[in-house]
Amino acid sequence: MAPPFEIRSSPFQGLGVFATERIAAGVRLIEYAGERLTPAEADERYPDVAGERHHTFLFAIDDDIVIDAAVGGNDARLINHSCDPNCDAVIDDGRIWIETIRVVESGVELTYDYAYVLDERHSPAAKRRFPCHCGATTCRGTILAKKR
Ligand SMILES: [Zn+2]
């Protein structure tokens, strides 16, 4: 069965993933696939360069495993961030799945909240390095998570 989504250019940035039919809430759409790295291996592969944009293909499952979707990844890596998303990234038994959290109409872009967490404080400067332009009325202006 063909997946209920396709890749198209996105008004957010670059490419995006769009529903090609109405999708119910709570549907597991795709695994966030990629090479499994330790945080140290990920740091070595992508050294942090001050002022440079974060590598958005990295997804930390927990303190021990980071998924690098730039290597062996699939369409899930093209799903854009939104502060008012229609999907969520669900960690289940050491794997990441993108699932709908509400009904998505055909033609609507699939999004989830990246909610990045940095080691450093989420200062205004840090937020500016990770800006969000999702256009949601609730947009917090950054793809960083609200710090707990
Ligand atoms: Zn936003």
Backbone and ligand atoms as CSV (ligand in chain L), in Angstrom:
chain,resi,resn,atom,element,x,y,z
A,1,MET,N,N,0.846,-1.192,0.000
A,1,MET,CA,C,0.000,0.000,0.000
A,1,MET,C,C,0.883,1.244,0.000
A,2,ALA,N,N,0.570,2.195,-0.830
A,2,ALA,CA,C,1.342,3.439,-0.876
A,2,ALA,C,C,1.093,4.231,0.407
A,3,PRO,N,N,2.113,4.904,0.902
A,3,PRO,CA,C,1.906,5.735,2.103
A,3,PRO,C,C,0.962,6.890,1.778
A,4,PRO,N,N,0.243,7.394,2.795
A,4,PRO,CA,C,-0.751,8.455,2.550
A,4,PRO,C,C,-0.134,9.845,2.530
A,5,PHE,N,N,1.108,9.942,2.036
A,5,PHE,CA,C,1.766,11.254,1.980
A,5,PHE,C,C,2.761,11.269,0.833
A,6,GLU,N,N,3.183,12.479,0.450
A,6,GLU,CA,C,4.162,12.641,-0.627
A,6,GLU,C,C,5.065,13.825,-0.312
A,7,ILE,N,N,6.190,13.884,-1.026
A,7,ILE,CA,C,7.154,14.970,-0.853
A,7,ILE,C,C,6.858,16.071,-1.862
A,8,ARG,N,N,6.750,17.300,-1.368
A,8,ARG,CA,C,6.591,18.442,-2.262
A,8,ARG,C,C,7.396,19.598,-1.692
A,9,SER,N,N,7.528,20.684,-2.473
A,9,SER,CA,C,8.187,21.852,-1.913
A,9,SER,C,C,7.248,22.480,-0.891
A,10,SER,N,N,7.848,23.021,0.161
A,10,SER,CA,C,7.091,23.496,1.315
A,10,SER,C,C,7.159,25.008,1.426
A,11,PRO,N,N,6.065,25.646,1.871
A,11,PRO,CA,C,6.154,27.083,2.152
A,11,PRO,C,C,7.036,27.380,3.359
A,12,PHE,N,N,7.295,26.363,4.223
A,12,PHE,CA,C,8.154,26.585,5.398
A,12,PHE,C,C,9.608,26.681,4.974
A,13,GLN,N,N,10.137,25.605,4.466
A,13,GLN,CA,C,11.519,25.609,4.003
A,13,GLN,C,C,11.769,24.373,3.171
A,14,GLY,N,N,12.374,24.561,2.012
A,14,GLY,CA,C,12.776,23.439,1.171
A,14,GLY,C,C,11.628,22.506,0.875
A,15,LEU,N,N,11.869,21.233,1.141
A,15,LEU,CA,C,10.847,20.228,0.889
A,15,LEU,C,C,10.041,19.968,2.137
A,16,GLY,N,N,8.839,19.450,1.940
A,16,GLY,CA,C,8.004,19.039,3.053
A,16,GLY,C,C,7.256,17.779,2.688
A,17,VAL,N,N,6.549,17.253,3.669
A,17,VAL,CA,C,5.779,16.025,3.480
A,17,VAL,C,C,4.299,16.365,3.642
A,18,PHE,N,N,3.492,15.980,2.663
A,18,PHE,CA,C,2.090,16.400,2.611
A,18,PHE,C,C,1.179,15.191,2.546
A,19,ALA,N,N,0.068,15.271,3.257
A,19,ALA,CA,C,-0.937,14.208,3.196
A,19,ALA,C,C,-1.551,14.159,1.798
A,20,THR,N,N,-1.720,12.956,1.278
A,20,THR,CA,C,-2.362,12.788,-0.033
A,20,THR,C,C,-3.780,12.245,0.117
A,21,GLU,N,N,-4.181,12.043,1.359
A,21,GLU,CA,C,-5.555,11.643,1.657
A,21,GLU,C,C,-5.832,12.060,3.096
A,22,ARG,N,N,-7.092,11.981,3.505
A,22,ARG,CA,C,-7.427,12.312,4.884
A,22,ARG,C,C,-6.832,11.239,5.799
A,23,ILE,N,N,-6.117,11.664,6.820
A,23,ILE,CA,C,-5.475,10.724,7.744
A,23,ILE,C,C,-6.081,10.923,9.129
A,24,ALA,N,N,-6.490,9.845,9.740
A,24,ALA,CA,C,-7.087,9.925,11.077
A,24,ALA,C,C,-6.036,10.303,12.118
A,25,ALA,N,N,-6.476,10.704,13.297
A,25,ALA,CA,C,-5.566,10.960,14.413
A,25,ALA,C,C,-5.037,9.633,14.934
A,26,GLY,N,N,-3.799,9.650,15.431
A,26,GLY,CA,C,-3.240,8.463,16.058
A,26,GLY,C,C,-2.702,7.429,15.087
A,27,VAL,N,N,-2.442,7.837,13.855
A,27,VAL,CA,C,-1.913,6.907,12.857
A,27,VAL,C,C,-0.384,6.986,12.846
A,28,ARG,N,N,0.238,5.814,12.933
A,28,ARG,CA,C,1.695,5.742,12.856
A,28,ARG,C,C,2.088,5.776,11.389
A,29,LEU,N,N,2.782,6.856,10.977
A,29,LEU,CA,C,2.997,7.088,9.544
A,29,LEU,C,C,4.304,6.513,9.034
A,30,ILE,N,N,5.381,6.728,9.756
A,30,ILE,CA,C,6.689,6.364,9.237
A,30,ILE,C,C,7.691,6.367,10.381
A,31,GLU,N,N,8.684,5.506,10.270
A,31,GLU,CA,C,9.762,5.532,11.261
A,31,GLU,C,C,10.748,6.632,10.904
A,32,TYR,N,N,11.260,7.321,11.927
A,32,TYR,CA,C,12.361,8.260,11.713
A,32,TYR,C,C,13.632,7.425,11.656
A,33,ALA,N,N,13.976,7.002,10.441
A,33,ALA,CA,C,15.074,6.052,10.262
A,33,ALA,C,C,16.401,6.768,10.110
A,34,GLY,N,N,17.472,6.039,10.331
A,34,GLY,CA,C,18.811,6.580,10.147
A,34,GLY,C,C,19.824,5.768,10.910
A,35,GLU,N,N,21.085,6.190,10.760
A,35,GLU,CA,C,22.157,5.489,11.452
A,35,GLU,C,C,22.108,5.810,12.937
A,36,ARG,N,N,22.334,4.792,13.755
A,36,ARG,CA,C,22.312,4.984,15.213
A,36,ARG,C,C,23.723,5.301,15.690
A,37,LEU,N,N,23.864,6.453,16.326
A,37,LEU,CA,C,25.157,6.903,16.816
A,37,LEU,C,C,25.084,7.146,18.316
A,38,THR,N,N,26.270,7.134,18.949
A,38,THR,CA,C,26.330,7.659,20.307
A,38,THR,C,C,26.423,9.179,20.196
A,39,PRO,N,N,26.064,9.910,21.262
A,39,PRO,CA,C,26.216,11.376,21.203
A,39,PRO,C,C,27.640,11.791,20.854
A,40,ALA,N,N,28.644,11.054,21.341
A,40,ALA,CA,C,30.043,11.390,21.042
A,40,ALA,C,C,30.320,11.237,19.547
A,41,GLU,N,N,29.794,10.161,18.958
A,41,GLU,CA,C,29.993,9.961,17.519
A,41,GLU,C,C,29.300,11.058,16.714
A,42,ALA,N,N,28.122,11.463,17.180
A,42,ALA,CA,C,27.391,12.532,16.478
A,42,ALA,C,C,28.159,13.845,16.578
A,43,ASP,N,N,28.712,14.131,17.760
A,43,ASP,CA,C,29.493,15.361,17.937
A,43,ASP,C,C,30.711,15.366,17.032
A,44,GLU,N,N,31.320,14.175,16.891
A,44,GLU,CA,C,32.509,14.069,16.062
A,44,GLU,C,C,32.149,14.285,14.588
A,45,ARG,N,N,31.026,13.735,14.182
A,45,ARG,CA,C,30.588,13.871,12.784
A,45,ARG,C,C,30.166,15.292,12.479
A,46,TYR,N,N,29.503,15.938,13.444
A,46,TYR,CA,C,28.974,17.293,13.225
A,46,TYR,C,C,29.433,18.209,14.338
A,47,PRO,N,N,30.701,18.644,14.283
A,47,PRO,CA,C,31.173,19.542,15.352
A,47,PRO,C,C,30.335,20.815,15.364
A,48,ASP,N,N,29.999,21.274,16.541
A,48,ASP,CA,C,29.231,22.501,16.670
A,48,ASP,C,C,30.089,23.676,16.223
A,49,VAL,N,N,29.606,24.435,15.276
A,49,VAL,CA,C,30.300,25.642,14.860
A,49,VAL,C,C,29.454,26.813,15.310
A,50,ALA,N,N,30.061,27.683,16.107
A,50,ALA,CA,C,29.301,28.800,16.674
A,50,ALA,C,C,28.651,29.603,15.566
A,51,GLY,N,N,27.388,29.927,15.748
A,51,GLY,CA,C,26.687,30.767,14.787
A,51,GLY,C,C,26.154,30.024,13.581
A,52,GLU,N,N,26.480,28.729,13.477
A,52,GLU,CA,C,25.978,27.980,12.328
A,52,GLU,C,C,24.709,27.238,12.668
A,53,ARG,N,N,23.932,27.004,11.613
A,53,ARG,CA,C,22.664,26.347,11.804
A,53,ARG,C,C,22.877,24.911,12.263
A,54,HIS,N,N,21.998,24.512,13.143
A,54,HIS,CA,C,22.019,23.168,13.693
A,54,HIS,C,C,21.734,22.146,12.592
A,55,HIS,N,N,22.308,20.967,12.749
A,55,HIS,CA,C,22.017,19.891,11.794
A,55,HIS,C,C,20.690,19.234,12.158
A,56,THR,N,N,19.706,19.477,11.348
A,56,THR,CA,C,18.360,19.084,11.730
A,56,THR,C,C,18.055,17.623,11.417
A,57,PHE,N,N,19.027,16.867,10.926
A,57,PHE,CA,C,18.769,15.453,10.666
A,57,PHE,C,C,19.134,14.581,11.869
A,58,LEU,N,N,19.669,15.209,12.911
A,58,LEU,CA,C,19.991,14.447,14.123
A,58,LEU,C,C,18.784,14.438,15.053
A,59,PHE,N,N,18.510,13.291,15.627
A,59,PHE,CA,C,17.365,13.176,16.537
A,59,PHE,C,C,17.817,12.315,17.712
A,60,ALA,N,N,17.865,12.891,18.896
A,60,ALA,CA,C,18.296,12.149,20.078
A,60,ALA,C,C,17.138,11.336,20.642
A,61,ILE,N,N,17.334,10.028,20.718
A,61,ILE,CA,C,16.324,9.168,21.333
A,61,ILE,C,C,16.392,9.296,22.850
A,62,ASP,N,N,17.605,9.255,23.351
A,62,ASP,CA,C,17.825,9.398,24.790
A,62,ASP,C,C,19.272,9.848,24.979
A,63,ASP,N,N,19.813,9.684,26.162
A,63,ASP,CA,C,21.170,10.150,26.420
A,63,ASP,C,C,22.221,9.301,25.713
A,64,ASP,N,N,21.836,8.135,25.205
A,64,ASP,CA,C,22.815,7.197,24.656
A,64,ASP,C,C,22.768,7.052,23.139
A,65,ILE,N,N,21.633,7.348,22.528
A,65,ILE,CA,C,21.471,7.076,21.098
A,65,ILE,C,C,20.952,8.305,20.367
A,66,VAL,N,N,21.645,8.624,19.266
A,66,VAL,CA,C,21.220,9.694,18.370
A,66,VAL,C,C,21.009,9.075,16.991
A,67,ILE,N,N,19.885,9.405,16.356
A,67,ILE,CA,C,19.633,8.935,14.996
A,67,ILE,C,C,20.140,10.000,14.024
A,68,ASP,N,N,20.972,9.584,13.067
A,68,ASP,CA,C,21.413,10.483,12.005
A,68,ASP,C,C,20.692,10.110,10.720
A,69,ALA,N,N,19.642,10.867,10.407
A,69,ALA,CA,C,18.828,10.557,9.233
A,69,ALA,C,C,19.508,10.947,7.930
A,70,ALA,N,N,20.674,11.619,8.021
A,70,ALA,CA,C,21.424,11.920,6.801
A,70,ALA,C,C,22.061,10.652,6.255
A,71,VAL,N,N,22.153,9.608,7.073
A,71,VAL,CA,C,22.732,8.327,6.659
A,71,VAL,C,C,21.661,7.251,6.822
A,72,GLY,N,N,21.153,6.774,5.723
A,72,GLY,CA,C,20.148,5.713,5.795
A,72,GLY,C,C,18.777,6.201,6.221
A,73,GLY,N,N,18.563,7.506,6.130
A,73,GLY,CA,C,17.263,8.050,6.517
A,73,GLY,C,C,16.224,7.886,5.421
A,74,ASN,N,N,14.993,8.235,5.743
A,74,ASN,CA,C,13.892,8.121,4.785
A,74,ASN,C,C,13.132,9.451,4.721
A,75,ASP,N,N,11.925,9.415,4.199
A,75,ASP,CA,C,11.151,10.645,4.036
A,75,ASP,C,C,10.872,11.359,5.356
A,76,ALA,N,N,10.947,10.651,6.473
A,76,ALA,CA,C,10.637,11.284,7.764
A,76,ALA,C,C,11.545,12.473,8.030
A,77,ARG,N,N,12.764,12.431,7.495
A,77,ARG,CA,C,13.694,13.530,7.778
A,77,ARG,C,C,13.251,14.818,7.099
A,78,LEU,N,N,12.324,14.739,6.153
A,78,LEU,CA,C,11.857,15.922,5.427
A,78,LEU,C,C,10.629,16.558,6.071
A,79,ILE,N,N,10.117,15.943,7.130
A,79,ILE,CA,C,8.956,16.519,7.811
A,79,ILE,C,C,9.417,17.758,8.571
A,80,ASN,N,N,8.769,18.878,8.315
A,80,ASN,CA,C,9.186,20.141,8.911
A,80,ASN,C,C,8.635,20.327,10.320
A,81,HIS,N,N,9.271,21.280,11.011
A,81,HIS,CA,C,8.821,21.665,12.347
A,81,HIS,C,C,7.625,22.606,12.269
A,82,SER,N,N,6.730,22.504,13.234
A,82,SER,CA,C,5.730,23.548,13.463
A,82,SER,C,C,5.506,23.675,14.963
A,83,CYS,N,N,5.206,24.908,15.404
A,83,CYS,CA,C,4.860,25.117,16.812
A,83,CYS,C,C,3.410,24.702,17.081
A,84,ASP,N,N,2.664,24.435,16.012
A,84,ASP,CA,C,1.267,23.990,16.136
A,84,ASP,C,C,1.105,22.767,15.237
A,85,PRO,N,N,1.765,21.666,15.609
A,85,PRO,CA,C,1.923,20.530,14.692
A,85,PRO,C,C,0.693,19.629,14.637
A,86,ASN,N,N,0.654,18.796,13.580
A,86,ASN,CA,C,-0.399,17.788,13.483
A,86,ASN,C,C,0.140,16.380,13.705
A,87,CYS,N,N,1.445,16.276,13.964
A,87,CYS,CA,C,2.057,14.983,14.263
A,87,CYS,C,C,2.948,15.122,15.493
A,88,ASP,N,N,3.340,13.979,16.016
A,88,ASP,CA,C,4.275,13.957,17.128
A,88,ASP,C,C,5.297,12.861,16.852
A,89,ALA,N,N,6.499,13.023,17.401
A,89,ALA,CA,C,7.526,12.002,17.300
A,89,ALA,C,C,7.448,11.154,18.564
A,90,VAL,N,N,7.155,9.883,18.377
A,90,VAL,CA,C,6.912,8.986,19.501
A,90,VAL,C,C,8.050,7.981,19.584
A,91,ILE,N,N,8.662,7.888,20.749
A,91,ILE,CA,C,9.745,6.925,20.939
A,91,ILE,C,C,9.157,5.648,21.522
A,92,ASP,N,N,9.400,4.546,20.829
A,92,ASP,CA,C,8.810,3.268,21.215
A,92,ASP,C,C,9.874,2.195,21.084
A,93,ASP,N,N,10.316,1.656,22.199
A,93,ASP,CA,C,11.279,0.558,22.183
A,93,ASP,C,C,12.540,0.925,21.403
A,94,GLY,N,N,13.053,2.133,21.646
A,94,GLY,CA,C,14.315,2.530,21.042
A,94,GLY,C,C,14.224,2.975,19.604
A,95,ARG,N,N,13.022,3.108,19.073
A,95,ARG,CA,C,12.857,3.620,17.716
A,95,ARG,C,C,11.906,4.810,17.745
A,96,ILE,N,N,12.042,5.689,16.745
A,96,ILE,CA,C,11.232,6.901,16.683
A,96,ILE,C,C,10.208,6.751,15.565
A,97,TRP,N,N,8.968,7.061,15.872
A,97,TRP,CA,C,7.892,6.983,14.884
A,97,TRP,C,C,7.190,8.322,14.821
A,98,ILE,N,N,6.789,8.711,13.610
A,98,ILE,CA,C,6.001,9.916,13.430
A,98,ILE,C,C,4.534,9.501,13.351
A,99,GLU,N,N,3.732,10.044,14.274
A,99,GLU,CA,C,2.316,9.689,14.348
A,99,GLU,C,C,1.468,10.956,14.301
A,100,THR,N,N,0.296,10.841,13.677
A,100,THR,CA,C,-0.620,11.987,13.679
A,100,THR,C,C,-1.218,12.145,15.072
A,101,ILE,N,N,-1.417,13.400,15.486
A,101,ILE,CA,C,-2.055,13.668,16.774
A,101,ILE,C,C,-3.438,14.283,16.569
A,102,ARG,N,N,-3.801,14.533,15.326
A,102,ARG,CA,C,-5.161,14.957,15.004
A,102,ARG,C,C,-5.444,14.580,13.556
A,103,VAL,N,N,-6.677,14.750,13.152
A,103,VAL,CA,C,-7.042,14.453,11.766
A,103,VAL,C,C,-6.283,15.414,10.844
A,104,VAL,N,N,-5.707,14.863,9.792
A,104,VAL,CA,C,-5.001,15.682,8.812
A,104,VAL,C,C,-5.740,15.557,7.478
A,105,GLU,N,N,-6.172,16.686,6.954
A,105,GLU,CA,C,-6.890,16.659,5.679
A,105,GLU,C,C,-5.899,16.487,4.528
A,106,SER,N,N,-6.400,15.948,3.427
A,106,SER,CA,C,-5.575,15.762,2.239
A,106,SER,C,C,-4.984,17.096,1.792
A,107,GLY,N,N,-3.712,17.090,1.455
A,107,GLY,CA,C,-3.042,18.292,0.967
A,107,GLY,C,C,-2.363,19.106,2.036
A,108,VAL,N,N,-2.626,18.786,3.302
A,108,VAL,CA,C,-2.036,19.545,4.403
A,108,VAL,C,C,-0.625,19.022,4.699
A,109,GLU,N,N,0.288,19.942,5.015
A,109,GLU,CA,C,1.650,19.525,5.326
A,109,GLU,C,C,1.713,18.861,6.704
A,110,LEU,N,N,2.457,17.761,6.770
A,110,LEU,CA,C,2.690,17.079,8.051
A,110,LEU,C,C,3.831,17.771,8.779
A,111,THR,N,N,3.638,17.995,10.073
A,111,THR,CA,C,4.654,18.687,10.872
A,111,THR,C,C,4.683,18.086,12.278
A,112,TYR,N,N,5.805,18.233,12.939
A,112,TYR,CA,C,5.853,17.946,14.365
A,112,TYR,C,C,6.749,18.975,15.029
A,113,ASP,N,N,6.668,19.048,16.327
A,113,ASP,CA,C,7.428,20.039,17.090
A,113,ASP,C,C,8.803,19.460,17.397
A,114,TYR,N,N,9.859,20.018,16.778
A,114,TYR,CA,C,11.208,19.481,16.988
A,114,TYR,C,C,11.627,19.580,18.459
A,115,ALA,N,N,11.233,20.671,19.097
A,115,ALA,CA,C,11.499,20.848,20.529
A,115,ALA,C,C,12.930,20.478,20.917
A,116,TYR,N,N,13.881,21.057,20.179
A,116,TYR,CA,C,15.284,20.801,20.497
A,116,TYR,C,C,15.625,21.238,21.919
A,117,VAL,N,N,16.504,20.491,22.539
A,117,VAL,CA,C,17.031,20.867,23.847
A,117,VAL,C,C,18.542,20.991,23.720
A,118,LEU,N,N,19.064,22.143,24.055
A,118,LEU,CA,C,20.504,22.372,24.012
A,118,LEU,C,C,21.115,22.135,25.380
A,119,ASP,N,N,22.430,21.873,25.371
A,119,ASP,CA,C,23.137,21.769,26.649
A,119,ASP,C,C,23.185,23.129,27.331
A,120,GLU,N,N,23.273,24.164,26.493
A,120,GLU,CA,C,23.370,25.511,27.038
A,120,GLU,C,C,21.977,26.050,27.390
A,121,ARG,N,N,21.959,27.227,28.039
A,121,ARG,CA,C,20.710,27.893,28.358
A,121,ARG,C,C,20.014,28.321,27.070
A,122,HIS,N,N,18.704,28.264,27.037
A,122,HIS,CA,C,17.953,28.717,25.868
A,122,HIS,C,C,17.779,30.230,25.921
A,123,SER,N,N,18.891,30.914,25.752
A,123,SER,CA,C,18.908,32.374,25.815
A,123,SER,C,C,18.303,32.947,24.536
A,124,PRO,N,N,17.985,34.244,24.542
A,124,PRO,CA,C,17.500,34.853,23.290
A,124,PRO,C,C,18.466,34.639,22.125
A,125,ALA,N,N,19.777,34.677,22.396
A,125,ALA,CA,C,20.760,34.464,21.319
A,125,ALA,C,C,20.672,33.037,20.777
A,126,ALA,N,N,20.520,32.077,21.691
A,126,ALA,CA,C,20.399,30.681,21.257
A,126,ALA,C,C,19.144,30.498,20.412
A,127,LYS,N,N,18.063,31.141,20.856
A,127,LYS,CA,C,16.819,31.014,20.099
A,127,LYS,C,C,16.956,31.596,18.700
A,128,ARG,N,N,17.732,32.672,18.595
A,128,ARG,CA,C,17.922,33.267,17.272
A,128,ARG,C,C,18.709,32.336,16.355
A,129,ARG,N,N,19.539,31.471,16.921
A,129,ARG,CA,C,20.288,30.516,16.099
A,129,ARG,C,C,19.392,29.395,15.595
A,130,PHE,N,N,18.240,29.223,16.247
A,130,PHE,CA,C,17.315,28.160,15.861
A,130,PHE,C,C,15.933,28.760,15.632
A,131,PRO,N,N,15.828,29.624,14.638
A,131,PRO,CA,C,14.569,30.366,14.476
A,131,PRO,C,C,13.458,29.491,13.921
A,132,CYS,N,N,12.228,29.919,14.158
A,132,CYS,CA,C,11.059,29.264,13.573
A,132,CYS,C,C,10.237,30.321,12.844
A,133,HIS,N,N,9.799,29.950,11.670
A,133,HIS,CA,C,8.923,30.833,10.886
A,133,HIS,C,C,7.697,30.045,10.444
A,134,CYS,N,N,7.165,29.244,11.361
A,134,CYS,CA,C,6.101,28.317,10.954
A,134,CYS,C,C,4.789,29.032,10.677
A,135,GLY,N,N,4.637,30.246,11.179
A,135,GLY,CA,C,3.420,30.990,10.865
A,135,GLY,C,C,2.238,30.681,11.764
A,136,ALA,N,N,2.394,29.729,12.691
A,136,ALA,CA,C,1.294,29.427,13.611
A,136,ALA,C,C,1.045,30.629,14.526
A,137,THR,N,N,-0.202,30.833,14.919
A,137,THR,CA,C,-0.480,31.949,15.823
A,137,THR,C,C,0.233,31.738,17.156
A,138,THR,N,N,0.518,30.473,17.482
A,138,THR,CA,C,1.210,30.153,18.731
A,138,THR,C,C,2.716,30.009,18.517
A,139,CYS,N,N,3.223,30.449,17.361
A,139,CYS,CA,C,4.656,30.278,17.079
A,139,CYS,C,C,5.480,30.930,18.180
A,140,ARG,N,N,6.456,30.155,18.739
A,140,ARG,CA,C,7.291,30.714,19.800
A,140,ARG,C,C,8.570,31.307,19.243
A,141,GLY,N,N,8.736,31.310,17.906
A,141,GLY,CA,C,9.857,32.004,17.272
A,141,GLY,C,C,11.136,31.208,17.256
A,142,THR,N,N,11.089,29.996,17.780
A,142,THR,CA,C,12.278,29.149,17.823
A,142,THR,C,C,11.844,27.701,17.776
A,143,ILE,N,N,12.727,26.829,17.253
A,143,ILE,CA,C,12.417,25.406,17.278
A,143,ILE,C,C,12.967,24.765,18.549
A,144,LEU,N,N,13.576,25.581,19.409
A,144,LEU,CA,C,14.022,25.038,20.704
A,144,LEU,C,C,12.818,24.773,21.601
A,145,ALA,N,N,12.956,23.767,22.436
A,145,ALA,CA,C,11.908,23.454,23.397
A,145,ALA,C,C,11.850,24.528,24.474
A,146,LYS,N,N,10.697,24.680,25.065
A,146,LYS,CA,C,10.628,25.455,26.304
A,146,LYS,C,C,11.413,24.681,27.341
A,147,LYS,N,N,12.341,25.340,27.998
A,147,LYS,CA,C,13.146,24.616,28.976
A,147,LYS,C,C,12.329,24.302,30.215
A,148,ARG,N,N,12.565,23.085,30.696
A,148,ARG,CA,C,11.810,22.703,31.896
A,148,ARG,C,C,12.350,23.458,33.096
L,1,ZN,ZN,ZN,6.871,28.347,15.027
